[in-house]
Amino acid sequence: MSAPLLRVVNPDATPEEVAAIVAVLSSLGGAPAPAPHRTPEWSAPRRLLRSTPAAGAGAWRSSGLPR
């Protein structure tokens, strides 16, 4: 069994005072959530798929641009 996180030392503490202390300590929170892991664009799995370039004016230029 783990040790309690909060111990009331003053026997004269009212339930309202204990609730106020618990509310203040719980509002402090913990560490911020880690940022989501992002896959770099150059190694994204979708780039392994081949696509047929569109035909028409400017198709040669758009075939070299990232999708």
N, CA, C and O atoms as a Tinker XYZ file with bonds, in Angstrom:
   268  protein
     1  N      0.848000   -1.184000    0.000000    73     2
     2  CA     0.000000    0.000000    0.000000    64     1     3
     3  C      0.891000    1.245000    0.000000    63     2     4     5
     4  O      1.900000    1.283000    0.704000    81     3
     5  N      0.531000    2.240000   -0.770000    73     3     6
     6  CA     1.357000    3.442000   -0.884000    64     5     7
     7  C      1.000000    4.435000    0.218000    63     6     8     9
     8  O     -0.083000    4.376000    0.800000    81     7
     9  N      1.920000    5.339000    0.488000    73     7    10
    10  CA     1.707000    6.375000    1.499000    64     9    11
    11  C      0.701000    7.395000    0.988000    63    10    12    13
    12  O      0.624000    7.616000   -0.221000    81    11
    13  N     -0.076000    8.027000    1.873000    73    11    14
    14  CA    -1.043000    9.034000    1.426000    64    13    15
    15  C     -0.337000   10.246000    0.821000    63    14    16    17
    16  O      0.767000   10.606000    1.231000    81    15
    17  N     -0.983000   10.860000   -0.150000    73    15    18
    18  CA    -0.404000   12.031000   -0.802000    64    17    19
    19  C     -0.605000   13.297000    0.016000    63    18    20    21
    20  O      0.161000   14.251000   -0.117000    81    19
    21  N     -1.640000   13.312000    0.870000    73    19    22
    22  CA    -1.970000   14.492000    1.655000    64    21    23
    23  C     -2.299000   14.044000    3.064000    63    22    24    25
    24  O     -3.087000   13.119000    3.260000    81    23
    25  N     -1.703000   14.693000    4.039000    73    23    26
    26  CA    -1.968000   14.354000    5.438000    64    25    27
    27  C     -2.302000   15.634000    6.184000    63    26    28    29
    28  O     -1.544000   16.601000    6.118000    81    27
    29  N     -3.427000   15.656000    6.893000    73    27    30
    30  CA    -3.848000   16.822000    7.666000    64    29    31
    31  C     -3.213000   16.725000    9.043000    63    30    32    33
    32  O     -3.473000   15.778000    9.785000    81    31
    33  N     -2.379000   17.705000    9.388000    73    31    34
    34  CA    -1.662000   17.701000   10.653000    64    33    35
    35  C     -2.453000   18.460000   11.717000    63    34    36    37
    36  O     -2.406000   18.103000   12.894000    81    35
    37  N     -3.165000   19.487000   11.317000    73    35    38
    38  CA    -3.937000   20.307000   12.240000    64    37    39
    39  C     -5.271000   19.620000   12.528000    63    38    40    41
    40  O     -6.068000   19.447000   11.606000    81    39
    41  N     -5.541000   19.224000   13.768000    73    39    42
    42  CA    -6.812000   18.533000   14.057000    64    41    43
    43  C     -8.012000   19.465000   14.016000    63    42    44    45
    44  O     -9.149000   18.993000   14.018000    81    43
    45  N     -7.793000   20.767000   13.979000    73    43    46
    46  CA    -8.907000   21.715000   13.976000    64    45    47
    47  C     -9.366000   22.068000   12.561000    63    46    48    49
    48  O    -10.227000   22.934000   12.402000    81    47
    49  N     -8.820000   21.427000   11.536000    73    47    50
    50  CA    -9.189000   21.753000   10.154000    64    49    51
    51  C    -10.615000   21.304000    9.887000    63    50    52    53
    52  O    -10.995000   20.179000   10.211000    81    51
    53  N    -11.397000   22.187000    9.297000    73    51    54
    54  CA   -12.784000   21.858000    8.949000    64    53    55
    55  C    -12.793000   21.150000    7.597000    63    54    56    57
    56  O    -11.832000   21.257000    6.835000    81    55
    57  N    -13.864000   20.431000    7.295000    73    55    58
    58  CA   -13.947000   19.793000    5.970000    64    57    59
    59  C    -13.856000   20.796000    4.822000    63    58    60    61
    60  O    -13.338000   20.468000    3.754000    81    59
    61  N    -14.355000   22.017000    5.032000    73    59    62
    62  CA   -14.281000   23.045000    3.986000    64    61    63
    63  C    -12.836000   23.467000    3.737000    63    62    64    65
    64  O    -12.445000   23.691000    2.591000    81    63
    65  N    -12.040000   23.577000    4.802000    73    63    66
    66  CA   -10.636000   23.953000    4.645000    64    65    67
    67  C     -9.850000   22.855000    3.924000    63    66    68    69
    68  O     -9.014000   23.135000    3.064000    81    67
    69  N    -10.132000   21.612000    4.288000    73    67    70
    70  CA    -9.454000   20.499000    3.616000    64    69    71
    71  C     -9.849000   20.468000    2.141000    63    70    72    73
    72  O     -9.005000   20.238000    1.275000    81    71
    73  N    -11.146000   20.702000    1.853000    73    71    74
    74  CA   -11.603000   20.715000    0.463000    64    73    75
    75  C    -10.952000   21.857000   -0.316000    63    74    76    77
    76  O    -10.624000   21.695000   -1.492000    81    75
    77  N    -10.763000   23.002000    0.324000    73    75    78
    78  CA   -10.119000   24.128000   -0.351000    64    77    79
    79  C     -8.667000   23.799000   -0.693000    63    78    80    81
    80  O     -8.199000   24.122000   -1.785000    81    79
    81  N     -7.960000   23.164000    0.227000    73    79    82
    82  CA    -6.562000   22.804000   -0.033000    64    81    83
    83  C     -6.476000   21.770000   -1.152000    63    82    84    85
    84  O     -5.611000   21.858000   -2.024000    81    83
    85  N     -7.378000   20.792000   -1.120000    73    83    86
    86  CA    -7.383000   19.770000   -2.174000    64    85    87
    87  C     -7.690000   20.403000   -3.523000    63    86    88    89
    88  O     -7.087000   20.033000   -4.530000    81    87
    89  N     -8.626000   21.358000   -3.557000    73    87    90
    90  CA    -8.971000   22.023000   -4.819000    64    89    91
    91  C     -7.784000   22.809000   -5.370000    63    90    92    93
    92  O     -7.530000   22.785000   -6.574000    81    91
    93  N     -7.060000   23.499000   -4.501000    73    91    94
    94  CA    -5.904000   24.285000   -4.953000    64    93    95
    95  C     -4.813000   23.365000   -5.489000    63    94    96    97
    96  O     -4.230000   23.628000   -6.541000    81    95
    97  N     -4.540000   22.278000   -4.755000    73    95    98
    98  CA    -3.482000   21.375000   -5.203000    64    97    99
    99  C     -3.867000   20.646000   -6.487000    63    98   100   101
   100  O     -3.005000   20.395000   -7.330000    81    99
   101  N     -5.126000   20.305000   -6.652000    73    99   102
   102  CA    -5.527000   19.610000   -7.879000    64   101   103
   103  C     -5.562000   20.553000   -9.079000    63   102   104   105
   104  O     -5.434000   20.103000  -10.217000    81   103
   105  N     -5.733000   21.862000   -8.841000    73   103   106
   106  CA    -5.745000   22.806000   -9.962000    64   105   107
   107  C     -4.332000   23.058000  -10.506000    63   106   108   109
   108  O     -4.172000   23.527000  -11.633000    81   107
   109  N     -3.311000   22.744000   -9.699000    73   107   110
   110  CA    -1.938000   22.936000  -10.170000    64   109   111
   111  C     -1.612000   22.014000  -11.326000    63   110   112   113
   112  O     -0.800000   22.361000  -12.184000    81   111
   113  N     -2.231000   20.843000  -11.365000    73   111   114
   114  CA    -2.052000   19.922000  -12.475000    64   113   115
   115  C     -0.674000   19.288000  -12.481000    63   114   116   117
   116  O      0.109000   19.430000  -11.542000    81   115
   117  N     -0.408000   18.592000  -13.557000    73   115   118
   118  CA     0.870000   17.905000  -13.697000    64   117   119
   119  C      1.636000   18.433000  -14.880000    63   118   120   121
   120  O      1.486000   19.586000  -15.284000    81   119
   121  N      2.451000   17.576000  -15.421000    73   119   122
   122  CA     3.250000   17.948000  -16.587000    64   121   123
   123  C      2.342000   18.078000  -17.815000    63   122   124   125
   124  O      1.338000   17.373000  -17.914000    81   123
   125  N      2.678000   18.957000  -18.737000    73   123   126
   126  CA     1.858000   19.089000  -19.950000    64   125   127
   127  C      1.933000   17.823000  -20.794000    63   126   128   129
   128  O      2.917000   17.085000  -20.742000    81   127
   129  N      0.904000   17.587000  -21.556000    73   127   130
   130  CA     0.859000   16.407000  -22.426000    64   129   131
   131  C      1.939000   16.516000  -23.505000    63   130   132   133
   132  O      2.181000   17.608000  -24.020000    81   131
   133  N      2.583000   15.417000  -23.852000    73   131   134
   134  CA     3.615000   15.485000  -24.888000    64   133   135
   135  C      2.987000   15.783000  -26.252000    63   134   136   137
   136  O      1.838000   15.431000  -26.518000    81   135
   137  N      3.757000   16.426000  -27.086000    73   135   138
   138  CA     3.286000   16.757000  -28.429000    64   137   139
   139  C      3.131000   15.473000  -29.247000    63   138   140   141
   140  O      3.920000   14.543000  -29.080000    81   139
   141  N      2.135000   15.406000  -30.122000    73   139   142
   142  CA     1.968000   14.191000  -30.931000    64   141   143
   143  C      3.150000   14.002000  -31.882000    63   142   144   145
   144  O      3.730000   14.964000  -32.386000    81   143
   145  N      3.483000   12.751000  -32.106000    73   143   146
   146  CA     4.608000   12.422000  -32.987000    64   145   147
   147  C      4.188000   12.639000  -34.439000    63   146   148   149
   148  O      3.176000   12.100000  -34.886000    81   147
   149  N      4.954000   13.414000  -35.154000    73   147   150
   150  CA     4.648000   13.685000  -36.555000    64   149   151
   151  C      5.659000   12.983000  -37.439000    63   150   152   153
   152  O      6.857000   12.993000  -37.154000    81   151
   153  N      5.177000   12.372000  -38.514000    73   151   154
   154  CA     6.047000   11.733000  -39.489000    64   153   155
   155  C      6.539000   12.798000  -40.458000    63   154   156   157
   156  O      5.726000   13.531000  -41.021000    81   155
   157  N      7.848000   12.902000  -40.668000    73   155   158
   158  CA     8.351000   13.890000  -41.631000    64   157   159
   159  C      7.788000   13.612000  -43.025000    63   158   160   161
   160  O      7.545000   12.462000  -43.388000    81   159
   161  N      7.591000   14.648000  -43.777000    73   159   162
   162  CA     6.974000   14.519000  -45.104000    64   161   163
   163  C      7.816000   13.649000  -46.030000    63   162   164   165
   164  O      7.262000   12.893000  -46.828000    81   163
   165  N      9.125000   13.739000  -45.943000    73   163   166
   166  CA     9.961000   12.983000  -46.876000    64   165   167
   167  C      9.908000   11.487000  -46.620000    63   166   168   169
   168  O     10.212000   10.705000  -47.521000    81   167
   169  N      9.522000   11.055000  -45.389000    73   167   170
   170  CA     9.461000    9.625000  -45.106000    64   169   171
   171  C      8.039000    9.138000  -44.853000    63   170   172   173
   172  O      7.849000    8.060000  -44.290000    81   171
   173  N      7.046000    9.910000  -45.259000    73   171   174
   174  CA     5.656000    9.515000  -45.057000    64   173   175
   175  C      5.338000    8.273000  -45.896000    63   174   176   177
   176  O      5.737000    8.201000  -47.059000    81   175
   177  N      4.625000    7.293000  -45.322000    73   175   178
   178  CA     4.319000    6.075000  -46.056000    64   177   179
   179  C      3.511000    6.329000  -47.331000    63   178   180   181
   180  O      3.617000    5.560000  -48.287000    81   179
   181  N      2.714000    7.384000  -47.360000    73   179   182
   182  CA     1.902000    7.636000  -48.562000    64   181   183
   183  C      2.756000    8.017000  -49.766000    63   182   184   185
   184  O      2.299000    7.924000  -50.906000    81   183
   185  N      3.980000    8.442000  -49.523000    73   183   186
   186  CA     4.847000    8.797000  -50.649000    64   185   187
   187  C      5.368000    7.572000  -51.375000    63   186   188   189
   188  O      5.862000    7.683000  -52.497000    81   187
   189  N      5.263000    6.390000  -50.745000    73   187   190
   190  CA     5.709000    5.159000  -51.398000    64   189   191
   191  C      4.727000    4.713000  -52.484000    63   190   192   193
   192  O      5.082000    3.936000  -53.371000    81   191
   193  N      3.491000    5.211000  -52.404000    73   191   194
   194  CA     2.490000    4.862000  -53.410000    64   193   195
   195  C      2.743000    5.659000  -54.683000    63   194   196   197
   196  O      3.014000    6.859000  -54.637000    81   195
   197  N      2.653000    4.987000  -55.795000    73   195   198
   198  CA     2.842000    5.681000  -57.064000    64   197   199
   199  C      1.503000    6.150000  -57.578000    63   198   200   201
   200  O      0.502000    5.442000  -57.462000    81   199
   201  N      1.480000    7.315000  -58.134000    73   199   202
   202  CA     0.251000    7.838000  -58.722000    64   201   203
   203  C      0.531000    8.235000  -60.170000    63   202   204   205
   204  O      1.655000    8.572000  -60.543000    81   203
   205  N     -0.505000    8.183000  -60.950000    73   203   206
   206  CA    -0.390000    8.556000  -62.354000    64   205   207
   207  C     -0.486000   10.070000  -62.456000    63   206   208   209
   208  O     -1.463000   10.651000  -61.985000    81   207
   209  N      0.506000   10.726000  -63.060000    73   207   210
   210  CA     0.414000   12.177000  -63.188000    64   209   211
   211  C     -0.721000   12.571000  -64.133000    63   210   212   213
   212  O     -1.037000   11.866000  -65.092000    81   211
   213  N     -1.308000   13.693000  -63.834000    73   211   214
   214  CA    -2.411000   14.194000  -64.652000    64   213   215
   215  C     -1.875000   14.681000  -65.998000    63   214   216   217
   216  O     -0.785000   15.246000  -66.084000    81   215
   217  N     -2.657000   14.450000  -67.031000    73   215   218
   218  CA    -2.282000   14.926000  -68.360000    64   217   219
   219  C     -2.841000   16.324000  -68.574000    63   218   220   221
   220  O     -3.848000   16.698000  -67.974000    81   219
   221  N     -2.185000   17.087000  -69.428000    73   219   222
   222  CA    -2.702000   18.403000  -69.744000    64   221   223
   223  C     -1.623000   19.460000  -69.625000    63   222   224   225
   224  O     -0.446000   19.160000  -69.423000    81   223
   225  N     -2.051000   20.696000  -69.754000    73   223   226
   226  CA    -1.117000   21.812000  -69.688000    64   225   227
   227  C     -0.530000   21.921000  -68.287000    63   226   228   229
   228  O     -1.262000   21.940000  -67.297000    81   227
   229  N      0.794000   21.991000  -68.210000    73   227   230
   230  CA     1.468000   22.126000  -66.925000    64   229   231
   231  C      1.628000   20.816000  -66.171000    63   230   232   233
   232  O      2.041000   20.829000  -65.011000    81   231
   233  N      1.312000   19.675000  -66.799000    73   231   234
   234  CA     1.405000   18.389000  -66.105000    64   233   235
   235  C      2.853000   18.059000  -65.770000    63   234   236   237
   236  O      3.121000   17.483000  -64.716000    81   235
   237  N      3.778000   18.406000  -66.634000    73   235   238
   238  CA     5.181000   18.100000  -66.363000    64   237   239
   239  C      5.673000   18.872000  -65.137000    63   238   240   241
   240  O      6.495000   18.372000  -64.369000    81   239
   241  N      5.157000   20.107000  -64.959000    73   239   242
   242  CA     5.560000   20.910000  -63.806000    64   241   243
   243  C      4.952000   20.360000  -62.515000    63   242   244   245
   244  O      5.627000   20.280000  -61.489000    81   243
   245  N      3.674000   19.983000  -62.573000    73   243   246
   246  CA     3.001000   19.499000  -61.357000    64   245   247
   247  C      3.462000   18.107000  -60.968000    63   246   248   249
   248  O      3.255000   17.700000  -59.825000    81   247
   249  N      4.080000   17.362000  -61.877000    73   247   250
   250  CA     4.512000   16.017000  -61.539000    64   249   251
   251  C      5.690000   16.025000  -60.571000    63   250   252   253
   252  O      5.919000   15.029000  -59.886000    81   251
   253  N      6.423000   17.091000  -60.497000    73   251   254
   254  CA     7.554000   17.172000  -59.605000    64   253   255
   255  C      7.240000   17.822000  -58.256000    63   254   256   257
   256  O      8.084000   17.843000  -57.361000    81   255
   257  N      6.027000   18.351000  -58.116000    73   255   258
   258  CA     5.654000   19.020000  -56.874000    64   257   259
   259  C      5.148000   17.996000  -55.850000    63   258   260   261
   260  O      4.587000   16.967000  -56.229000    81   259
   261  N      5.344000   18.275000  -54.552000    73   259   262
   262  CA     4.812000   17.350000  -53.531000    64   261   263
   263  C      3.293000   17.366000  -53.534000    63   262   264   265
   264  O      2.668000   18.383000  -53.835000    81   263
   265  N      2.717000   16.239000  -53.199000    73   263   266
   266  CA     1.253000   16.133000  -53.164000    64   265   267
   267  C      0.738000   16.321000  -51.778000    63   266   268
   268  O     -0.471000   16.265000  -51.556000    81   267
